[in-house]
Amino acid sequence: MNTKASFSRRNFLKRSLAGAAGAMALPAIVPSSVFGAAAPSNKIHIAQIGCGRIAHEMDMPGILKHDLARLVAVCDLDSKRLGHAQKYVTDYYAGKGQTVEVKTYGDYRELLQQPGIDAVAISTPDHWHSEPVVAAALAGKDVYVQKPLSMTIHEGRQVSDTLRARKVAFQIGSQQRSDSPWPQFRRACELVRNGRIGKVQRVEIGLPTDPAGDEELEMPVPANLNYEMWLGCTPQAPYTEKRVHPQQDYSRPGWLRIESYCLGMITGWGSHHVDIGHWGMNTEMTGPVEIEGRAEFPKKGLWNVHGPYHIEARYANGAVMVFDNNYPNGVKFIGSEGWIFVSRGSAKATASDPATGNSKAFAASSKSILDSPIGPNEIHLHASADHHLDWLQSIRTRQPAATNPEQAHRSTSACELAWIAMKLGRKLRWDPAREEFLGDDQANGLRSRPQRAPYGVDHYLKKS
C-alpha cells in the first residue's frame, strides 16, 4: 500500500471514530474489530464506476470476494441501478457480519475527489472507458477497467501514456490471461512462445456477429437516467431504451450494437482474442504493418455495428492474423510444425453473453504438443489465479498485473485498425511505432473522432 493512501485512511478512521465525518467523507466500515489485520486502514478502498450488467455479474463479485479490499462507493448515471448496486454491496457485507455504509455518486468526477478512495473499477459502456480512466489516474487512483481500453487509436494512446506516466496499478478486463476460469489460454501461449508448433505463420481468430435491428421510436427519458451525460462525448441522439440499457433487468444492452458507443464484436470479443494472439506471438507492444478487410454493415435500423466480416493483418515477424466470423470462436495458432486451438469452450463470462458456438476449449495437431512440459529455463508467462485478485495484489506490491497499459492499448488498437479496414475495404499500410497509416489521409482521419464538449479525453486533459 502506498504511503499517501495509508495516511488518508488513518486520518479517515480517526475522523470516523470521532464522529466528525462530514457529508463528503468516506463511509465508516465497522467490522467486529476495528483494529488488527481486519482494520479498515489495512483494506484497499475501491469505488465501482458503472453498475450495469458487467459490474453485477463480474466486477463487483470479483472484488467483493477478496478480503484485502472493501467496496466503499458506487457510481452510476442511472439512479435505479445505483440504488441496486448500493444494496447489493451492503447486503453482501451484512451477510459476513460487517456493517458498511456504501456511498453513492451520480457523477464519477465527484467520486474521484474523495481522498480515501484508493482505486476504481470502471464497468461503463465502451464510449465511457477512456475519460474516467484518465481522470482516475490523474487523481492518483489505481484503475481496473473493462475492455476495450478505448473507442479510437487516439484515445488509446492518451490513456496508455497517462497511466504509465502516473505509475498507476492497472488491470484491464482481459480475464483470459488469468487461470480462473480458463487456464488453457496461458498454457497455449506458453506452448507457442516456447516453439512447440515451430515458427508461427498464421493466427486465426473467430468472433461472433451481432444482428441488425429495427427503427425505434423516440421515448421519454426516464427520470432516473442522466441521459445527456450518458451520451458523453458522442453526438446528441434521441432516447430510446434499446439505445441505452434495459430499465427492468440486466440483460444485454442495446448500446453494444451502436457504433457511437461500441464498434461491435470486433472490439467486444476481438480485444480478448487479439490479446491472446499477441501474447502467444510476443507482439504485445506493437501491431500489424499491413491490414485489409471487408464487412457487411446494416443499412437501416438503430443497431448498426458490423455483421459478417473477413480481415487479414500482417505483422513484421511475417505472421498473418486473420479474423473471420466463420471460424470457431477462439484463437488458432498455426506454425511450421503444428497448430494449437484455444477458446472458452461453451463457457460464458456473463449469463447474457452470446453463445460461443463450440464446446472445444483446447486442442492441437498432436496430443504430444498439449502434454509437452514447460521446462524451468523456458519462457513462463505471468501467472495469475484470479484476475481481480491479480490487480489487488498489484496495488499492494506496485508490481505489474497481468496486462499493462501499453499491452491493453495494442490489443485494442489492433481491433480498431480492423474496424477501419472494414470501413474502407482496401489494403492499408500501418506504422506501429508512429501509429499512423502510410500515405492515406482518409484512414488516418479515422484514428480519432470528434468529441462533444465538455466530455471526452481531449476536453478533460485541456481542463486538467
C-alpha positions in Angstrom: 0.0 0.0 0.0 1.4 3.4 -0.9 2.2 5.8 1.9 -0.3 8.5 0.8 -3.2 6.1 0.6 -2.4 4.6 4.0 -2.2 8.1 5.5 -5.5 9.0 4.1 -7.2 6.0 5.6 -5.7 6.6 9.0 -6.9 10.1 9.0 -10.4 8.9 7.9 -10.5 6.3 10.6 -9.7 9.0 13.2 -12.4 11.3 11.9 -15.0 8.5 11.7 -14.4 7.3 15.3 -14.6 10.9 16.5 -17.9 11.4 14.8 -16.6 14.2 12.7 -17.1 12.8 9.2 -18.8 15.4 7.0 -21.2 14.9 4.1 -18.3 14.3 1.7 -16.3 11.9 3.9 -15.9 8.3 3.1 -18.2 5.7 4.8 -17.3 4.1 8.0 -16.6 0.4 7.8 -17.0 -1.3 11.2 -16.3 -5.0 11.4 -16.3 -6.9 14.6 -12.9 -5.4 15.5 -11.6 -2.1 14.1 -8.0 -2.9 14.9 -5.6 -5.6 13.7 -5.4 -7.3 10.3 -9.1 -6.7 9.6 -9.0 -2.9 10.3 -10.4 -0.6 7.7 -7.0 1.1 7.4 -5.5 -2.1 6.1 -8.0 -2.6 3.3 -7.8 -1.3 -0.3 -10.8 1.1 -0.6 -12.4 0.7 -4.0 -15.2 2.5 -5.8 -17.3 0.9 -8.6 -18.0 3.2 -11.5 -20.8 1.9 -13.7 -23.3 -0.5 -12.1 -24.8 -2.4 -15.0 -24.6 -6.0 -16.3 -20.8 -6.5 -16.2 -20.5 -4.8 -12.8 -23.2 -7.0 -11.2 -22.1 -10.3 -12.9 -18.4 -9.9 -12.9 -16.6 -6.9 -11.4 -18.4 -6.3 -8.1 -18.5 -10.1 -7.2 -14.9 -10.4 -8.3 -13.7 -7.7 -5.9 -16.1 -8.4 -3.0 -14.8 -12.0 -2.6 -11.3 -10.8 -1.7 -10.9 -9.6 1.9 -7.9 -7.4 1.3 -10.3 -4.9 -0.4 -13.5 -3.0 0.5 -16.1 -1.7 -2.0 -16.9 1.6 -0.3 -18.7 3.6 -3.1 -20.7 3.0 -6.2 -21.4 5.4 -9.1 -23.9 5.3 -12.0 -25.9 7.7 -14.2 -29.0 5.6 -13.6 -30.2 6.2 -10.0 -32.2 2.9 -10.1 -29.1 0.9 -10.9 -27.1 3.0 -8.4 -29.5 2.1 -5.6 -29.5 -1.6 -6.6 -25.7 -1.6 -6.5 -25.6 0.0 -3.1 -28.0 -2.6 -1.7 -26.1 -5.4 -3.4 -22.8 -4.4 -1.7 -24.3 -3.6 1.6 -26.2 -6.9 1.7 -23.0 -8.8 0.8 -21.1 -7.3 3.8 -24.1 -7.7 6.1 -24.1 -11.4 5.2 -20.5 -11.5 6.5 -21.4 -9.8 9.7 -20.0 -6.4 8.7 -21.7 -3.0 8.7 -20.7 -0.9 5.6 -22.2 2.4 4.6 -21.7 2.4 0.9 -21.6 6.0 -0.6 -23.4 6.7 -3.9 -22.5 9.1 -6.6 -24.2 10.2 -9.8 -21.1 11.8 -11.3 -17.7 10.0 -11.3 -15.9 13.3 -11.1 -17.3 13.9 -7.6 -16.3 10.4 -6.6 -12.7 11.0 -7.6 -12.4 14.0 -5.3 -12.7 11.7 -2.3 -9.2 11.2 -0.8 -10.0 7.9 1.0 -10.7 6.0 -2.2 -7.6 4.1 -3.4 -8.8 2.6 -6.6 -11.7 2.4 -9.1 -13.2 -0.4 -11.1 -14.8 1.0 -14.3 -17.5 -1.1 -15.9 -19.2 1.6 -18.1 -20.3 1.4 -21.8 -17.3 1.4 -24.2 -17.6 5.1 -25.1 -17.2 5.9 -21.3 -14.0 3.9 -20.7 -11.2 6.3 -21.7 -12.2 9.5 -19.9 -12.8 8.1 -16.4 -9.6 6.1 -16.7 -7.5 9.2 -17.5 -9.3 11.2 -14.8 -8.8 8.5 -12.2 -5.1 8.2 -13.0 -4.6 12.0 -12.7 -6.5 11.8 -9.4 -3.9 9.3 -8.1 -6.3 6.3 -8.1 -5.4 2.8 -9.3 -7.5 1.5 -12.1 -9.4 -1.6 -13.3 -11.3 -1.1 -16.5 -13.3 -3.3 -18.7 -12.2 -3.9 -22.3 -11.8 -2.4 -24.8 -9.5 0.3 -23.5 -10.7 3.0 -25.9 -13.0 3.7 -28.8 -10.2 5.2 -31.0 -6.5 4.8 -31.5 -6.0 8.4 -30.5 -7.8 7.8 -27.2 -5.9 4.7 -26.5 -2.6 6.4 -26.9 -3.7 9.1 -24.4 -4.9 6.5 -21.9 -1.7 4.4 -22.1 0.6 7.4 -21.8 -1.3 8.8 -18.8 -1.5 5.5 -16.9 2.2 4.9 -17.4 3.2 8.4 -16.5 1.2 8.3 -13.3 2.6 4.8 -12.4 -0.9 3.5 -11.8 -1.6 -0.1 -10.7 -3.6 -1.1 -13.7 -5.6 -4.1 -15.0 -8.0 -4.4 -17.9 -10.8 -7.0 -18.2 -8.7 -9.4 -20.3 -9.5 -12.2 -18.0 -8.5 -14.8 -20.5 -5.0 -14.2 -19.2 -5.9 -15.5 -15.7 -6.1 -19.1 -14.9 -9.6 -19.0 -13.4 -11.8 -20.0 -15.1 -9.7 -20.5 -18.3 -6.2 -21.8 -17.6 -5.9 -23.1 -21.2 -5.1 -19.6 -22.6 -1.9 -19.1 -20.7 -0.9 -22.7 -21.3 -1.5 -22.3 -25.1 0.6 -19.1 -25.2 3.4 -20.7 -23.3 3.5 -23.6 -25.7 3.5 -21.3 -28.7 6.2 -19.0 -27.2 8.4 -22.0 -26.5 8.3 -23.2 -30.1 6.1 -26.3 -29.7 4.4 -25.5 -33.1 7.6 -24.1 -34.7 7.5 -20.6 -36.2 4.1 -19.0 -36.1 2.8 -18.4 -39.6 -0.9 -17.7 -39.1 -3.3 -16.9 -36.3 -7.0 -17.4 -37.0 -9.4 -15.6 -34.7 -13.1 -16.4 -34.8 -15.6 -13.9 -33.4 -19.4 -13.9 -33.4 -21.5 -11.2 -35.0 -24.5 -9.1 -33.8 -27.8 -8.9 -35.7 -29.1 -5.6 -37.0 -32.3 -4.1 -35.5 -35.4 -2.2 -36.5 -36.0 1.5 -36.3 -37.0 2.6 -32.8 -39.4 5.4 -31.9 -38.1 8.1 -29.6 -39.2 7.7 -26.0 -39.3 10.0 -22.9 -36.1 9.8 -20.9 -36.6 8.0 -17.6 -36.4 10.3 -14.6 -33.8 8.0 -13.1 -31.4 8.4 -16.0 -28.9 11.2 -16.7 -29.2 10.7 -20.4 -27.3 13.8 -21.5 -24.2 12.7 -19.6 -24.7 9.1 -20.7 -24.2 10.2 -24.3 -21.0 11.8 -23.1 -18.6 12.8 -26.0 -20.9 11.2 -28.6 -23.4 13.2 -30.7 -26.8 14.1 -29.4 -29.3 11.4 -30.2 -33.0 10.8 -29.3 -33.5 8.5 -26.4 -35.0 5.0 -26.8 -34.5 2.2 -24.4 -32.8 0.0 -26.9 -30.1 2.6 -27.4 -29.0 2.5 -23.8 -29.9 -0.4 -21.4 -33.0 -2.2 -20.2 -34.8 -0.4 -17.4 -36.2 -3.6 -15.8 -33.3 -6.0 -15.8 -29.6 -6.5 -16.5 -29.8 -8.3 -19.9 -27.5 -7.4 -22.8 -27.8 -3.7 -23.5 -28.5 -2.1 -26.9 -25.5 0.2 -26.9 -23.3 -2.8 -27.7 -24.8 -2.7 -31.2 -24.5 1.0 -32.0 -21.2 2.4 -33.4 -21.3 5.6 -31.4 -20.9 3.6 -28.2 -19.2 0.3 -29.4 -17.5 -0.9 -32.5 -19.2 -4.2 -32.3 -17.8 -7.7 -31.9 -14.5 -6.7 -33.4 -13.7 -5.0 -30.1 -16.2 -6.7 -27.9 -14.8 -10.2 -28.4 -11.9 -9.2 -30.6 -10.0 -7.4 -27.8 -10.0 -10.7 -25.8 -8.8 -12.9 -28.6 -6.3 -10.4 -30.2 -4.8 -10.0 -26.7 -4.2 -13.8 -26.7 -2.9 -13.7 -30.2 -0.4 -11.0 -29.3 0.5 -12.9 -26.1 1.3 -16.0 -28.0 3.2 -14.3 -30.8 5.1 -12.0 -28.5 3.8 -8.9 -30.3 2.1 -7.3 -27.3 3.9 -4.0 -27.6 3.4 -3.4 -31.3 0.8 -4.0 -34.1 0.4 -5.1 -37.7 2.3 -3.4 -40.5 -0.5 -4.1 -43.1 -4.2 -4.8 -42.9 -7.1 -5.2 -45.2 -10.7 -6.2 -44.6 -14.3 -6.3 -45.7 -17.6 -6.4 -43.8 -21.3 -6.1 -44.1 -22.9 -3.1 -42.3 -26.6 -2.6 -41.7 -28.2 0.0 -44.0 -31.1 0.8 -41.7 -32.2 0.4 -38.1 -30.9 1.6 -34.8 -28.3 -1.2 -34.4 -25.6 -0.5 -36.9 -22.4 -2.4 -35.9 -20.8 -4.7 -38.4 -22.1 -8.1 -39.4 -20.2 -10.8 -41.3 -16.5 -9.9 -42.0 -13.1 -11.0 -43.1 -9.9 -9.3 -42.1 -6.2 -10.1 -42.6 -3.4 -8.3 -40.7 0.3 -9.0 -41.4 2.9 -8.4 -38.7 6.6 -7.6 -39.0 7.5 -11.1 -38.0 5.8 -12.5 -41.1 2.8 -13.9 -39.3 -0.7 -13.1 -40.6 -3.6 -12.7 -38.2 -7.0 -13.5 -39.8 -10.4 -12.6 -38.4 -13.5 -14.3 -39.8 -16.9 -14.9 -38.4 -17.0 -18.4 -40.0 -14.1 -19.6 -37.8 -14.9 -21.2 -34.4 -15.0 -18.7 -31.6 -11.4 -18.8 -30.3 -7.8 -18.4 -31.4 -5.9 -20.9 -33.6 -2.1 -20.6 -33.8 -0.7 -22.3 -36.9 3.0 -22.9 -37.1 5.6 -24.6 -39.2 5.3 -27.7 -37.1 1.7 -27.9 -35.9 -1.2 -25.9 -34.6 -2.9 -25.1 -31.3 -6.5 -24.0 -30.8 -7.8 -22.4 -27.6 -11.2 -21.0 -26.6 -13.5 -20.6 -23.7 -15.3 -23.7 -24.9 -19.0 -23.4 -24.1 -18.5 -21.2 -21.1 -19.9 -17.6 -20.9 -18.5 -14.7 -18.9 -22.0 -13.4 -18.2 -25.4 -15.1 -18.5 -26.5 -12.9 -21.4 -23.3 -13.3 -23.5 -23.9 -14.8 -27.0 -23.1 -18.5 -27.2 -19.6 -19.3 -28.4 -20.8 -21.8 -30.9 -18.4 -24.5 -29.9 -17.5 -26.7 -26.9 -13.9 -27.3 -27.7 -11.6 -25.4 -25.3 -8.1 -26.7 -26.0 -6.8 -28.8 -28.9 -3.7 -29.3 -31.0 -2.5 -31.1 -34.1 -1.0 -33.7 -31.8 -1.5 -34.8 -28.2 2.2 -34.5 -27.6 2.0 -30.8 -28.1 -0.7 -30.4 -25.4 1.2 -32.7 -23.0 4.6 -31.0 -23.5 6.0 -29.7 -20.2 7.4 -26.2 -20.0 10.9 -26.5 -18.5 12.3 -24.3 -15.8 14.6 -22.5 -18.2 11.9 -21.8 -20.8 9.5 -18.9 -21.1 6.9 -18.7 -18.3 4.3 -16.1 -18.7 2.7 -14.0 -16.0 0.6 -16.4 -13.9 -2.5 -15.1 -12.0 -5.1 -17.4 -10.5 -7.7 -14.7 -10.4 -7.9 -11.6 -12.5 -9.3 -9.2 -9.8 -7.0 -10.6 -7.2 -4.1 -10.1 -9.5 -5.0 -6.4 -9.7 -5.5 -6.0 -5.9 -2.1 -7.6 -5.4 -0.6 -5.2 -7.9 -2.0 -2.3 -5.8 -0.3 -3.8 -2.7 3.0 -4.7 -4.3 3.2 -2.0 -7.0 4.3 -4.8 -9.4 2.7 -5.1 -12.8 -0.6 -7.1 -13.1 -1.3 -9.5 -16.0 -1.8 -6.7 -18.6 0.0 -3.4 -18.6 -1.5 -0.2 -20.2 0.5 -0.5 -23.4 -0.4 -4.1 -23.9 -4.0 -3.2 -23.4 -3.7 -0.3 -25.9 -2.1 -2.5 -28.5 -4.7 -5.3 -28.4 -7.5 -2.7 -28.6 -5.8 -0.7 -31.3 -5.3 -3.8 -33.5 -9.1 -4.3 -33.3 -9.7 -0.6 -34.2 -7.4 -1.0 -37.2 -9.5 -3.9 -38.2 -12.6 -1.8 -37.9 -11.0 1.0 -40.1 -10.0 -1.7 -42.7 -13.6 -3.0 -42.7 -14.9 0.5 -43.2 -12.6 1.4 -46.1 -12.4 -2.0 -47.7 -8.9 -1.8 -49.0 -5.3 -2.7 -48.1 -3.8 -0.3 -45.6 -0.1 0.1 -44.6 0.4 0.8 -40.9 3.5 2.1 -39.0 3.0 0.6 -35.5 5.8 2.8 -34.0 4.4 6.1 -35.1 0.8 4.8 -35.1 -0.2 6.2 -38.4 -1.2 4.9 -41.8 1.3 5.4 -44.6 0.1 7.7 -47.4 -3.6 7.5 -46.6 -5.2 10.7 -45.2 -8.7 9.1 -45.1 -7.6 6.2 -43.0 -5.6 8.5 -40.7 -8.7 10.6 -40.2 -10.4 7.5 -38.6 -7.8 7.2 -35.8 -9.9 9.7 -33.8 -13.4 11.0 -33.5 -14.9 14.4 -32.7 -15.7 14.7 -29.0 -18.8 16.6 -27.9 -17.9 19.1 -25.2 -17.4 19.0 -22.3 -16.9 15.3 -22.4 -14.0 13.2 -23.8 -10.4 12.8 -23.0 -9.3 15.8 -25.2 -11.5 18.1 -23.2 -10.6 16.6 -19.8 -6.9 16.9 -20.5 -7.3 20.5 -21.5 -9.2 21.3 -18.3 -6.6 19.4 -16.3 
